[in-house]
Amino acid sequence: MFNTQTNSRPRLENDTLGNDSLQRLYAIFEQKTIDDGQFKQVCKDVVQNGGGRQGKKDEIIRSIGLATSRQRSLKLAQDFILAGMGLGV
């Protein structure tokens, strides 16, 4: 699985996502008109558009694809954003 960040230093010099991305992700999560497959794609797109190494992003995107619930997809994308911000996930 994923390793927990050991310090609060941001993992990226220039965070490409941040609070706005989290708010958009939560708003889409709350929409009842979007199905789980569409939401998974939104989560994958968020991860792909973020910074960092492609290998790690591919690993997270694979995990989102295998997620069995909407909540799990949200958690994976959310943790990716928070880790980029240095919030220790």
Contacts in CASP RR format, 6 or more apart in sequence:
PFRMAT RR
TARGET T0000
AUTHOR 0000-0000-0000
METHOD contacts of the structure
MODEL  1
MFNTQTNSRPRLENDTLGNDSLQRLYAIFEQKTIDDGQFKQVCKDVVQNG
GGRQGKKDEIIRSIGLATSRQRSLKLAQDFILAGMGLGV
2 59 0 8 1.000
2 60 0 8 1.000
2 79 0 8 1.000
4 88 0 8 1.000
4 89 0 8 1.000
5 11 0 8 1.000
5 83 0 8 1.000
5 86 0 8 1.000
5 88 0 8 1.000
5 89 0 8 1.000
7 88 0 8 1.000
8 86 0 8 1.000
8 87 0 8 1.000
8 88 0 8 1.000
9 86 0 8 1.000
10 84 0 8 1.000
10 85 0 8 1.000
10 86 0 8 1.000
11 52 0 8 1.000
11 83 0 8 1.000
11 84 0 8 1.000
11 86 0 8 1.000
12 51 0 8 1.000
12 52 0 8 1.000
12 84 0 8 1.000
15 84 0 8 1.000
15 85 0 8 1.000
16 49 0 8 1.000
16 50 0 8 1.000
16 51 0 8 1.000
17 46 0 8 1.000
17 49 0 8 1.000
17 50 0 8 1.000
17 51 0 8 1.000
17 80 0 8 1.000
17 81 0 8 1.000
17 84 0 8 1.000
17 85 0 8 1.000
18 81 0 8 1.000
18 84 0 8 1.000
18 85 0 8 1.000
21 46 0 8 1.000
21 81 0 8 1.000
22 78 0 8 1.000
22 81 0 8 1.000
22 82 0 8 1.000
25 42 0 8 1.000
25 43 0 8 1.000
25 46 0 8 1.000
25 74 0 8 1.000
25 77 0 8 1.000
25 78 0 8 1.000
25 81 0 8 1.000
26 74 0 8 1.000
28 34 0 8 1.000
28 39 0 8 1.000
28 42 0 8 1.000
29 39 0 8 1.000
29 70 0 8 1.000
29 74 0 8 1.000
34 42 0 8 1.000
36 69 0 8 1.000
36 70 0 8 1.000
36 73 0 8 1.000
39 70 0 8 1.000
39 73 0 8 1.000
39 74 0 8 1.000
40 64 0 8 1.000
40 65 0 8 1.000
40 67 0 8 1.000
40 73 0 8 1.000
42 77 0 8 1.000
43 64 0 8 1.000
43 73 0 8 1.000
43 74 0 8 1.000
43 76 0 8 1.000
43 77 0 8 1.000
44 61 0 8 1.000
44 64 0 8 1.000
44 65 0 8 1.000
46 77 0 8 1.000
46 80 0 8 1.000
46 81 0 8 1.000
47 57 0 8 1.000
47 60 0 8 1.000
47 61 0 8 1.000
47 64 0 8 1.000
47 76 0 8 1.000
47 77 0 8 1.000
47 80 0 8 1.000
48 57 0 8 1.000
48 61 0 8 1.000
50 57 0 8 1.000
50 80 0 8 1.000
51 57 0 8 1.000
51 84 0 8 1.000
57 80 0 8 1.000
60 76 0 8 1.000
60 77 0 8 1.000
60 80 0 8 1.000
63 76 0 8 1.000
64 73 0 8 1.000
64 76 0 8 1.000
64 77 0 8 1.000
65 73 0 8 1.000
67 73 0 8 1.000
67 76 0 8 1.000
79 89 0 8 1.000
82 88 0 8 1.000
82 89 0 8 1.000
83 89 0 8 1.000
END
